[in-house]
Amino acid sequence: METVTLVDLAPILGIVLGSMLAFTTAIMRYQHVDSTKTRDLVYELIETSSRENRELIEKVHLELSSGLGEVRGGLGEVRERLARIEGYLERWPKPPPHDGAAEAA
């Protein structure tokens, strides 16, 4: 059997280790770029959703404010109608007062 020396294995080891180092570097670079893109995308989505949420909140606030104005107007009309009804009922002849003897019997 022939013995293999380190000098004979050096080119093979160099190729294997060099390939591993190149692959590791390429994977690390790809992962860095990908995480940077992901971070930017997440930030953009957060900004977009925050802006949309603010717009929706303002829209709902305006709708509720206008609806509240309508309710207030309707409530004023109901108060006026109730006052007219109460005034109309006051005109009816009042029933005779109850005397205590009739209630005791």
Disulfide bonds with the S-S distance in Angstrom:
none
